């Protein structure tokens, strides 16, 4: 499809730029959402990794990611070429996927999608993952997993695009891919320490609600940002997103209330996210009414998927597989059911629609896209993780003691809450963490190297380290401090025989416990 700068529309351009900012807010929102769901000692590392993924993917996107995912000149049905590497020729000329906005605006809009996706997958390894290998993994995973799937589905010459798949905003490349990448994390890293033996609850429900609000707000740009303003499809995408989130949130709360007999903010947030995940591939392809059954179905299926994974003792830490993986699969399939020919043709594009228009073939196309996306994401993610895990420096899982006392301390040397600093100080003084075998840089301020006597929390002065000879010399040069005269009652106590002196009450020995800091 030929594009021209004469077709650029300022209103569409401004709306996509605003939508880019909306989607950006989803990234810290995801960090807060995840951080509230885990224990307090691991919350900060998840927010950090989500923001770090934005930085890493931005660099990758400029170097070659955008060219591999959206090259309009590549004739390869599986991957793009390097025509736009380092953003060469990415300027004012529109991309065929967005003929009314400058190409650079479309490129940065899609960069936010690419940056959000690995952040979703990282949730599958929460509370037990090291930072350095994750940073490298994000770069590699985006190149080998996200970019090819995005090309298949959205690029003009992608094989799924030519097959006729309907996926408006990322059911395959974002939701399904991240869900099955999280499953690969579980297969390689295993369960968290204490999973199934201790009862864990989210440590901060306010952060969960705050993160959900950011996600909810950003999802309007995520789903409606690329839709046409003139035809009204942007408004349809906006409304279907809201309706699906509302229907799913209410359904999830009702399911949980039936069991717990309490209303839960956490359950509402989980349901709302599941509904928005499900409607993502269908946002501007279906009528508004279709968002009701899509949201309700997503809530029921994802809710019981979480229950099933718990019964199977699969540690889906932050429900990434259950909500994003299963929700994405449902969304892509239900798009083939509810896709409305009249809605799609508002932009003047011919389409046979979905099953409601009598096009049963569309279901087979959607299933093919799901099978290819899920299999590619899981297999390639698993291979990347296994290969990186063979390199000592890139071993993913933290040491057991570091996992016990928190990834925030072990990997960042920082605390998400002020009271955690005091706990870290006590923990460091007791020196209960043995020297770690985890490879790391020598100058890392980390609890994985307590024998180096570096501060666990940034801002504390380091303790001086003396050799035995230096310590002896220092002690010899110091004169004893003059002793003050003792009061008469103390002197009389010292004159008593040893057995007559009052005995100090001994506190009972400290017992070991296995409860985690909440």
C-alpha positions in Angstrom: 0.0 0.0 0.0 1.6 3.3 -1.2 1.6 6.1 1.3 2.2 9.8 0.9 2.9 12.8 3.1 -0.1 14.5 1.6 -2.3 12.0 3.5 -1.0 13.0 6.9 -3.7 14.2 9.2 -2.7 16.5 12.2 -5.6 15.3 14.4 -4.6 11.6 13.9 -1.0 12.5 14.6 -1.7 14.3 17.8 -3.9 11.5 19.0 -1.2 8.9 18.3 1.4 11.0 20.2 -1.0 11.3 23.1 -1.6 7.6 23.0 2.1 7.0 23.1 2.2 8.8 26.4 -0.8 6.8 27.6 1.0 3.5 26.8 4.2 4.8 28.5 2.3 5.2 31.8 1.4 1.5 31.6 5.0 0.6 32.2 5.4 2.1 35.7 1.8 1.1 36.3 2.8 -2.5 35.6 5.7 -2.2 38.0 3.4 -0.9 40.8 0.8 -3.5 40.0 3.3 -6.3 40.2 5.2 -4.7 43.1 2.0 -4.6 45.2 1.3 -8.3 44.6 4.6 -9.6 45.9 6.2 -9.4 49.3 7.7 -6.0 50.4 11.3 -7.2 50.2 10.9 -7.8 46.4 8.7 -4.9 45.4 11.3 -2.4 44.3 13.2 -4.8 42.0 10.0 -5.3 39.9 9.4 -1.6 39.4 13.0 -1.2 38.5 13.0 -4.0 36.0 9.9 -2.7 34.3 11.5 0.7 33.8 14.8 -0.9 32.8 13.0 -2.8 30.1 11.8 0.5 28.7 15.3 1.7 28.4 16.7 -1.5 27.0 14.0 -2.0 24.4 14.2 1.6 23.3 17.9 1.1 22.4 17.1 -2.2 20.7 14.1 -0.7 18.8 16.3 2.1 17.4 19.2 -0.3 16.5 17.2 -2.9 14.6 13.9 -3.8 16.4 11.6 -1.5 14.5 13.1 -2.5 11.2 12.8 -6.3 12.0 9.2 -5.9 13.2 7.7 -3.4 10.7 9.9 -3.3 7.6 7.5 -2.6 4.7 10.1 -3.6 2.0 11.0 -7.0 3.3 9.7 -9.9 1.1 10.5 -12.5 3.8 7.3 -13.8 5.4 9.0 -14.4 8.7 11.2 -11.4 9.6 11.9 -7.9 8.4 15.1 -6.6 6.8 17.5 -4.0 8.1 16.4 -1.1 5.9 15.4 1.0 9.0 18.3 0.0 11.3 19.3 3.0 13.4 16.0 4.6 12.3 17.3 5.2 8.8 14.6 6.6 6.5 12.2 6.8 9.5 10.9 10.3 9.3 7.9 12.0 7.9 6.8 9.4 5.3 3.9 7.4 6.7 4.1 3.6 7.3 1.4 1.5 5.5 -0.1 0.5 8.9 -0.7 4.1 9.8 -1.1 6.1 6.6 -2.3 9.3 8.3 0.6 9.9 10.7 4.4 10.5 10.2 6.4 7.3 10.2 8.5 8.4 13.2 5.4 8.9 15.3 4.1 5.4 14.4 7.6 4.0 15.2 7.8 5.5 18.7 4.2 4.4 19.4 5.0 0.8 18.6 8.2 1.1 20.7 6.0 1.5 23.8 4.3 -1.8 22.9 7.6 -3.6 22.6 8.9 -2.1 25.9 5.8 -3.2 27.8 5.8 -6.8 26.6 9.0 -8.2 28.3 8.0 -6.4 31.5 4.9 -8.6 31.5 7.0 -11.8 31.0 9.4 -10.9 33.8 6.5 -11.2 36.3 6.7 -15.0 35.8 10.1 -14.9 37.6 9.3 -12.4 40.3 11.0 -12.7 43.7 13.8 -14.9 42.6 15.5 -13.3 39.5 18.8 -11.5 39.2 18.9 -8.1 37.5 22.0 -8.4 35.2 20.9 -11.5 33.3 17.4 -10.1 33.0 18.6 -6.9 31.3 20.5 -9.0 28.7 17.5 -11.3 28.3 15.2 -8.5 27.6 17.3 -7.3 24.6 17.7 -10.9 23.2 14.0 -11.8 23.8 12.7 -8.7 22.1 14.9 -9.5 19.1 14.2 -13.2 18.7 10.6 -13.4 20.0 8.6 -10.2 20.0 10.0 -8.8 16.7 9.3 -11.9 14.6 5.7 -12.4 16.0 4.9 -8.7 15.5 6.2 -9.0 11.9 4.0 -12.1 11.2 0.9 -10.4 12.5 1.2 -6.7 11.5 3.8 -6.2 8.8 2.4 -6.0 5.2 4.3 -9.1 4.1 4.0 -11.1 7.3 2.7 -14.6 6.8 -0.1 -14.3 9.3 -1.1 -10.9 8.0 -1.5 -12.3 4.5 -3.4 -15.3 5.9 -5.9 -12.8 7.2 -5.5 -12.9 11.0 -7.5 -10.4 13.0 -5.4 -9.0 15.8 -5.8 -5.3 16.3 -3.6 -4.3 19.2 -1.5 -7.3 20.4 -3.3 -10.4 21.3 -0.5 -12.5 19.8 2.7 -10.5 20.0 2.0 -8.9 23.4 -0.4 -11.0 25.5 0.1 -14.6 24.3 3.9 -14.1 23.8 4.4 -12.7 27.3 2.2 -15.3 29.0 4.1 -18.3 27.5 7.5 -16.6 28.0 6.5 -16.5 31.7 5.8 -20.2 31.5 9.3 -20.7 30.2 10.7 -18.8 33.1 8.9 -21.1 35.5 10.2 -24.2 33.7 13.8 -23.0 34.0 13.8 -21.3 37.4 11.3 -23.5 39.2 9.2 -22.5 42.2 9.8 -19.8 44.7 11.4 -20.9 48.0 8.5 -21.8 50.3 5.9 -22.1 47.6 3.1 -24.3 48.9 4.4 -24.3 52.4 3.6 -20.7 53.5 0.6 -18.5 52.8 1.6 -15.4 50.9 -0.6 -12.4 50.3 0.0 -9.1 48.4 1.8 -6.7 50.7 0.3 -3.4 49.4 -3.2 -3.3 48.0 -2.9 0.5 47.5 -0.1 -0.1 45.0 -2.1 -2.7 43.2 -5.0 -0.3 42.8 -2.6 2.5 41.7 -1.0 0.2 39.2 -4.3 -1.0 37.9 -5.5 2.6 37.5 -2.4 3.4 35.4 -2.9 0.3 33.3 -6.6 1.1 32.9 -5.8 4.6 31.8 -2.9 3.6 29.5 -5.0 0.8 27.9 -7.2 3.4 26.2 -4.2 4.6 24.2 -3.0 1.0 23.8 -6.2 -0.1 22.1 -7.5 3.1 20.5 -4.3 4.8 19.6 -3.9 3.3 16.2 -7.6 3.4 15.3 -9.0 5.9 12.9 -10.5 9.1 14.3 -12.5 10.0 11.2 -14.4 6.7 10.9 -15.1 6.5 14.6 -13.2 3.3 15.2 -11.1 5.0 17.8 -14.2 5.7 19.8 -15.3 2.1 19.4 -12.0 0.8 20.6 -12.1 3.2 23.6 -15.6 2.0 24.5 -15.0 -1.7 24.1 -11.9 -1.4 26.3 -13.9 0.2 29.1 -16.9 -2.2 28.8 -14.7 -5.3 28.8 -12.8 -4.1 31.9 -16.0 -3.3 33.7 -17.7 -6.6 32.8 -14.7 -8.7 33.8 -14.0 -6.8 37.0 -17.6 -7.3 38.2 -17.6 -10.9 37.2 -14.3 -11.7 39.0 -15.5 -9.9 42.2 -18.7 -12.0 42.1 -16.7 -15.3 41.7 -14.4 -14.4 44.6 -17.3 -13.3 46.8 -19.0 -16.6 46.3 -16.0 -18.3 48.0 -14.7 -15.7 50.4 -17.9 -13.7 51.3 -15.9 -10.5 51.1 -15.4 -7.8 48.4 -11.8 -7.5 47.3 -10.1 -4.6 45.5 -7.4 -7.1 44.4 -10.0 -9.3 42.7 -11.5 -6.3 40.9 -8.1 -5.2 39.6 -7.3 -8.7 38.4 -10.6 -9.0 36.6 -10.3 -5.6 35.0 -6.9 -6.4 33.6 -8.1 -9.8 32.3 -11.0 -8.1 30.5 -8.7 -5.6 28.8 -6.3 -8.3 27.8 -9.1 -10.3 26.2 -10.5 -7.3 24.2 -7.1 -6.1 23.0 -7.0 -8.0 19.7 -10.7 -7.1 19.0 -10.9 -3.5 20.3 -11.9 -1.8 17.0 -13.0 -4.9 15.1 -16.2 -5.7 17.1 -19.4 -3.9 18.1 -19.6 -2.5 21.6 -22.0 -5.1 22.9 -19.5 -7.9 22.1 -17.2 -6.5 24.9 -19.7 -7.7 27.5 -19.4 -11.5 26.8 -15.7 -11.2 26.0 -15.0 -9.6 29.4 -17.2 -12.0 31.3 -15.7 -15.1 29.6 -12.2 -13.8 30.2 -12.9 -13.3 33.9 -14.4 -16.8 34.4 -11.7 -18.6 32.5 -8.7 -16.7 34.0 -10.1 -17.0 37.5 -10.4 -20.8 37.3 -7.1 -21.0 35.5 -5.4 -19.5 38.5 -7.2 -22.1 40.7 -6.1 -24.9 38.4 -2.4 -23.8 38.4 -2.4 -23.7 42.2 -3.9 -27.2 42.4 -1.2 -28.4 39.9 1.4 -26.6 42.2 2.6 -24.5 39.3 4.1 -21.3 40.6 2.5 -18.7 38.3 3.9 -16.0 40.6 1.8 -12.9 39.5 -0.7 -14.8 37.3 1.0 -13.8 34.1 0.2 -17.1 32.4 -3.3 -17.3 33.7 -4.3 -13.7 32.9 -2.1 -12.6 30.0 -1.4 -16.0 28.4 -4.9 -17.5 28.7 -6.6 -14.1 28.4 -4.7 -13.4 25.2 -5.6 -16.8 23.7 -9.3 -16.2 24.5 -9.1 -12.7 23.0 -7.7 -13.8 19.7 -10.1 -16.7 19.4 -13.2 -14.6 20.4 -12.1 -12.0 17.9 -12.7 -14.6 15.2 -16.2 -15.1 16.7 -17.3 -11.5 17.2 -15.4 -9.6 14.5 -18.1 -7.4 12.8 -17.8 -6.8 9.1 -19.6 -3.5 9.3 -17.3 -2.1 12.0 -14.1 -3.2 10.1 -15.3 -1.6 6.8 -15.8 1.8 8.4 -12.3 2.5 7.2 -13.1 1.4 3.7 -11.3 -1.9 4.1 -13.1 -5.0 2.8 -13.4 -7.8 5.3 -15.5 -11.0 5.6 -15.8 -10.5 9.3 -16.0 -13.3 11.8 -18.3 -16.1 12.8 -21.2 -13.8 13.4 -21.0 -12.8 9.7 -20.9 -16.5 8.7 -17.2 -16.6 8.2 -16.3 -19.8 10.1 -12.9 -20.0 8.3 -11.7 -17.0 10.4 -11.7 -19.3 13.5 -9.1 -21.6 11.9 -6.9 -18.6 11.0 -7.1 -17.3 14.6 -6.2 -20.8 15.9 -3.2 -21.0 13.6 -2.0 -17.6 14.8 -2.3 -18.6 18.4 -0.5 -21.9 18.0 2.4 -20.3 16.1 2.7 -17.4 18.6 2.5 -19.5 21.7 4.8 -22.2 20.5 7.4 -19.8 19.2 7.4 -17.7 22.4 7.7 -20.7 24.7 10.3 -22.7 22.7 12.6 -19.7 21.9 12.3 -18.2 25.4 13.1 -21.6 26.9 16.2 -22.0 24.7 17.4 -18.5 25.5 17.0 -19.0 29.2 18.7 -22.4 29.2 21.7 -21.1 27.2 22.1 -18.0 29.3 21.8 -20.1 32.5 24.9 -22.1 31.4 27.0 -19.0 31.7 27.9 -18.4 35.3 27.6 -14.6 35.2 24.2 -14.9 33.5 22.7 -17.4 35.9 19.1 -16.2 36.5 18.2 -17.3 40.0 19.5 -15.6 43.1 21.1 -17.7 45.9 18.7 -19.3 48.4 19.7 -16.9 51.2 19.4 -13.9 49.0 15.9 -15.1 48.0 15.0 -15.5 51.7 16.0 -12.0 52.6 14.8 -10.2 49.5 15.9 -9.5 45.9 15.8 -5.8 46.6 18.7 -6.0 49.0 20.6 -8.7 47.2 20.5 -7.1 43.7 19.8 -3.4 44.2 21.1 -2.7 47.7 18.1 -0.5 48.2 14.8 -0.8 50.0 11.3 0.1 48.7 10.2 1.2 52.2 12.0 3.0 55.0 11.3 0.3 57.6 13.0 -2.3 55.4 16.3 -0.4 55.8 16.3 -1.1 59.5 15.6 -4.8 58.8 18.4 -4.9 56.3 20.8 -3.2 58.8 20.0 -5.9 61.5 20.3 -8.6 58.9 23.8 -7.3 57.8 25.0 -7.0 61.4 24.1 -10.6 62.1 26.1 -11.6 59.0 23.7 -14.5 58.5 24.2 -14.5 54.7 27.1 -16.6 53.6 29.4 -15.4 50.8 27.5 -16.0 47.6 28.7 -18.1 44.6 26.6 -15.9 42.3 29.0 -14.2 39.9 28.8 -10.4 40.1 30.9 -7.3 39.4 33.4 -6.7 42.2 32.1 -3.1 42.8 28.5 -4.2 43.3 27.0 -3.0 46.6 25.1 -6.1 47.2 24.2 -8.4 50.1 25.5 -11.2 48.0 29.0 -10.1 49.2 28.8 -9.4 52.9 32.3 -10.6 53.5 33.5 -7.5 51.7 31.8 -5.5 54.4 30.1 -3.1 52.0 26.9 -1.3 53.1 23.7 -3.1 52.2 21.8 0.2 51.9 23.2 3.0 49.8 24.0 6.1 51.8 25.6 4.3 54.8 29.3 4.8 55.3 31.4 1.7 54.6 33.0 -0.1 57.5 36.8 0.1 57.5 38.6 -3.2 57.0 41.9 -3.7 59.0 44.5 -6.4 58.8 45.4 -8.1 62.1 48.8 -6.1 62.2 47.1 -2.8 61.7 44.5 -3.6 64.4 47.3 -4.4 66.9 49.3 -1.3 66.1 46.2 0.9 66.5 45.3 -0.7 69.8 48.9 -0.1 71.1 49.0 3.6 70.2 45.6 4.3 71.9 45.9 5.4 75.5 43.2 4.0 77.9 40.4 6.4 78.6 40.3 7.7 82.2 37.7 5.9 84.3 35.2 8.0 86.1 34.7 7.5 89.9 31.9 5.0 90.6 29.0 5.9 92.8 29.2 4.4 96.4 26.4 2.0 95.8 28.1 0.6 92.7 31.4 0.3 94.6 29.7 -1.6 97.4 28.3 -4.1 94.8 31.7 -4.7 93.4 33.0 -5.5 96.9 30.5 -8.3 97.2 31.5 -11.9 96.5 30.8 -13.1 93.0 28.0 -15.4 94.1 26.3 -12.6 96.1 26.2 -10.2 93.2 22.8 -9.8 91.3 22.7 -12.0 88.3 21.7 -10.6 85.0 18.5 -12.1 83.6 19.4 -14.1 80.5 17.0 -13.7 77.6 15.9 -17.0 75.9 17.9 -17.9 72.8 16.5 -16.5 69.6 14.6 -19.2 67.8 14.8 -19.6 64.0 11.6 -18.9 62.1 10.6 -19.2 58.5 8.1 -16.4 58.2 8.9 -13.9 55.5 8.8 -10.1 55.9 5.5 -8.8 54.6 
